[in-house]
Amino acid sequence: MLEIEHSQSRKWITLRASGTLNRADFDRALPEIENAMALANNPLNLMVRLEDFQGLEMAALWEDLKFGLEHNHEFGAIAVVGDTKVEEWGTWLASLFANSEVKYFSFDAEGEALNWLKVG
């Protein structure tokens, strides 16, 4: 499941990803993310919070890749908050393809991630 929380400043949003994401999750979330990008009036900062995250089905991965390529220049800083080495490694791998600065934080450092996003 993907849940979206909007900041009052409209400069960043939090995506809460849990379980195994499928295409329907992306079909529901992407229009709301596009709207948040329009409201930000600048590159939108993003916090991705991985909560019991199990991965993506192939169709969801495809939608994520297409969306990322289409909107690559519309994102500012991206903080990924998780609790496994696989998530940390995945964040590093994703950072190689992003135009944004992407940084991994553990759940213990979520406050630091939030401060980083507000400044970034």
ROTITI-275904 format. One record per atom (N, C-alpha, C, CB): x, y, z; residue in three letters. Coordinates in steps of 0.1 Angstrom, whole numbers, plus 5000, padded with zeros to 4 digits. Glycine has a CB too. Layout:
REM residues N
XYZALA
...
REM end
This chain:
REM residues 120
500849885000MET
500050005000MET
500950125000MET
499050005012MET
500550234993LEU
501150364993LEU
500250464999LEU
501550404978LEU
500750535009GLU
499950645015GLU
500750765014GLU
499650615031GLU
500050885012ILE
500751005010ILE
500351105021ILE
500451064996ILE
501351165027GLU
501051275037GLU
501651405031GLU
501651245051GLU
500951515031HIS
501451645026HIS
501851735038HIS
500351715018HIS
502951805036SER
503451895045SER
502652025044SER
504951925044SER
502552105054GLN
501852235053GLN
502552325044GLN
501752295067GLN
503852315043SER
504552405034SER
504452375020SER
506052405038SER
503952255017ARG
503852205003ARG
505152184996ARG
502952304995ARG
506252195003LYS
507552174998LYS
508052024998LYS
508552255005LYS
507351945006TRP
507751805006TRP
506451725010TRP
508851785016TRP
506551595006ILE
505551495010ILE
506251375016ILE
504651464998ILE
505451295023THR
505951165028THR
505151055021THR
505751155043THR
505850965015LEU
505250845009LEU
505450725019LEU
505750804995LEU
504450665024ARG
504550555032ARG
504250425024ARG
503550555045ARG
505350345022ALA
505250225014ALA
505250105023ALA
506350215004ALA
504250015022SER
504249895031SER
503749785022SER
503349925043SER
504149665027GLY
503749545020GLY
504349535006GLY
502249535018GLY
503749464997THR
504149454983THR
503349544974THR
504049304978THR
503949644968LEU
503249744960LEU
502949684946LEU
504149864958LEU
501649714942ASN
501249664929ASN
500849784920ASN
500049564930ASN
500549764908ARG
500149864899ARG
499049954904ARG
499849814885ARG
498049894910ALA
496849964915ALA
497350074925ALA
495849874921ALA
498350034933ASP
498850134943ASP
499450254936ASP
499950064952ASP
500150234925PHE
500750344918PHE
499650424910PHE
501750294908PHE
498650354905ASP
497550414898ASP
496850514907ASP
496550314892ASP
496650474919ARG
496050564929ARG
496950684934ARG
495550484941ARG
498150654935ALA
499050754941ALA
499650854932ALA
500250684948ALA
499950814919LEU
500650904910LEU
499951034907LEU
500950834898LEU
498651034905PRO
497951164903PRO
498151254915PRO
496551144900PRO
498051204927GLU
498251284939GLU
499651344940GLU
497851204951GLU
500651264936ILE
502051304936ILE
502251414926ILE
502951184934ILE
501651394914GLU
501751504904GLU
501151634908GLU
501051454891GLU
499951624915ASN
499351744921ASN
500251804931ASN
497951704927ASN
500851734940ALA
501851784950ALA
502951854943ALA
502351674959ALA
503451804932MET
504551864924MET
504151994919MET
505051774913MET
502952004914ALA
502352134909ALA
502252234920ALA
501052114901ALA
501752194931LEU
501552284943LEU
502852334949LEU
500752214953LEU
503952254948ALA
505152284954ALA
505852404947ALA
506152164953ALA
505552424934ASN
506052544927ASN
507552544926ASN
505552664933ASN
508152444930ASN
509652414930ASN
509852264929ASN
510352484942ASN
511052224928PRO
511252074930PRO
510652024943PRO
512752034929PRO
509951924943LEU
509251864954LEU
510251774962LEU
507951794951LEU
510451794975ASN
511251704983ASN
510351594987ASN
511851784995ASN
510951474989LEU
510251354991LEU
510851275003LEU
510151274979LEU
510051235012MET
510451135022MET
509751005019MET
510151185037MET
510450895017VAL
509950765014VAL
510150685027VAL
510550695001VAL
509050645033ARG
509150575046ARG
508750425043ARG
508250635057ARG
509750335044LEU
509450195041LEU
509150125054LEU
510750135035LEU
507850085055GLU
507350025067GLU
506849885064GLU
506150105073GLU
507649785068ASP
507349645065ASP
507249635050ASP
506049595072ASP
508149695043PHE
508149695028PHE
508649565023PHE
509049815023PHE
507849505014GLN
508149375008GLN
508649374993GLN
507049285009GLN
508549494987GLY
509049514973GLY
507849554964GLY
509549384969GLY
508149534951LEU
507249584941LEU
506949464931LEU
507749704933LEU
505649454927GLU
505349364916GLU
505949424904GLU
503849334915GLU
506149344893MET
506849384881MET
506049504875MET
506849274871MET
504749504874ALA
503949614868ALA
504149744876ALA
502449574867ALA
504249724889ALA
504449844898ALA
505849904896ALA
504249814913ALA
506849814894LEU
508249854892LEU
508249934879LEU
509149734891LEU
507549884868TRP
507549954855TRP
506950094857TRP
506749864845TRP
505850104864GLU
505150234866GLU
506050324873GLU
503850214873GLU
506750274884ASP
507650354891ASP
508850414882ASP
508250274903ASP
509350324874LEU
510450364865LEU
510050464855LEU
511050244858LEU
508850444849LYS
508350534839LYS
508050674846LYS
507050484833LYS
507450674857PHE
507150804864PHE
508450874868PHE
506350774877PHE
509450794873GLY
510650854877GLY
511450924865GLY
511550754883GLY
511450854854LEU
512050914842LEU
511351034837LEU
512150804831LEU
510051024837GLU
509151134832GLU
509351264841GLU
507751094831GLU
509451244854HIS
509451354863HIS
510751374870HIS
508351334873HIS
511851324865ASN
513151314872ASN
513651454877ASN
514151254863ASN
513351564869HIS
513851694872HIS
512851774881HIS
514051774859HIS
511751714885GLU
510751774893GLU
510851744908GLU
509351744888GLU
511851654911PHE
512051624925PHE
513251684931PHE
512151474927PHE
513251734943GLY
514351784950GLY
515051674958GLY
513951904960GLY
515351694970ALA
515951594978ALA
515051484981ALA
516451664992ALA
515551364982ILE
514751244985ILE
515351174996ILE
514651154972ILE
514651165007ALA
515151085019ALA
514350955020ALA
514951175032ALA
515050845021VAL
514450715023VAL
514750675037VAL
515050615012VAL
513650635044VAL
513750595058VAL
513350445058VAL
512850685067VAL
514250365063GLY
513950225064GLY
514750155075GLY
514250155051GLY
514750025075ASP
515449955086ASP
516249825082ASP
514449915096ASP
516449815069THR
517249695064THR
518449735055THR
516349595057THR
519449655055LYS
520549675046LYS
520149665031LYS
521649575049LYS
519149585028VAL
518649575014VAL
518049715010VAL
517649465013VAL
517249775019GLU
516649905016GLU
517750005015GLU
515649945027GLU
518750005023GLU
519850095022GLU
520650075009GLU
520850085034GLU
520849955005TRP
521549924993TRP
520649974981TRP
521849774992TRP
519349944981GLY
518449984971GLY
518450134969GLY
517049934974GLY
518450204980THR
518550354980THR
519750404972THR
518450414994THR
520950344976TRP
522150374969TRP
522050344954TRP
523350294975TRP
521550234950LEU
521350194936LEU
520450294929LEU
520850054935LEU
519350334935ALA
518450424929ALA
519050564928ALA
517150434938ALA
519950604937SER
520550734936SER
521450744924SER
521450754949SER
521950634918LEU
522750644906LEU
521950684894LEU
523350504904LEU
520650674895PHE
519750704883PHE
518950834885PHE
518850594880PHE
519150894897ALA
518251014900ALA
519051144898ALA
517851004915ALA
518351244894ASN
518951374893ASN
518951444906ASN
518151464882ASN
518251384916SER
518051444929SER
519151384938SER
516651424935SER
519351454949GLU
520251394960GLU
519351294967GLU
520851504969GLU
519751174968VAL
518951074975VAL
519851024987VAL
518650954965VAL
519251014999LYS
519950975010LYS
519150875019LYS
520451095019LYS
519750775024TYR
519150675033TYR
519350715047TYR
519750535030TYR
518250695055PHE
518250715070PHE
517550595076PHE
517550845073PHE
518050555088SER
517350455096SER
516150515103SER
518350385106SER
515250435108PHE
514150485115PHE
514550575127PHE
513250375120PHE
515750535134ASP
516250615145ASP
516650755141ASP
517450535151ASP
516950775128ALA
517450905123ALA
516350975115ALA
518650885115ALA
515050935117GLU
514051005109GLU
513951155111GLU
512650935113GLU
514151195123GLY
514251345126GLY
515251415118GLY
514451365141GLY
516451345117GLU
517551405109GLU
517151405094GLU
518851315111GLU
516451305089ALA
515951305075ALA
514951415073ALA
515251165072ALA
514151435082LEU
513151545081LEU
513851685080LEU
512151545092LEU
514851705089ASN
515551825089ASN
516351845076ASN
516551835101ASN
516851735071TRP
517651735058TRP
516651785047TRP
518251605055TRP
515451725047LEU
514451765036LEU
514051905037LEU
513251675037LEU
513851955049LYS
513452095050LYS
514452195046LYS
513052125065LYS
515752155047VAL
516852245042VAL
517152225028VAL
518152215051VAL
516952095023GLY
517352055009GLY
516452114999GLY
517351915008GLY
REM end
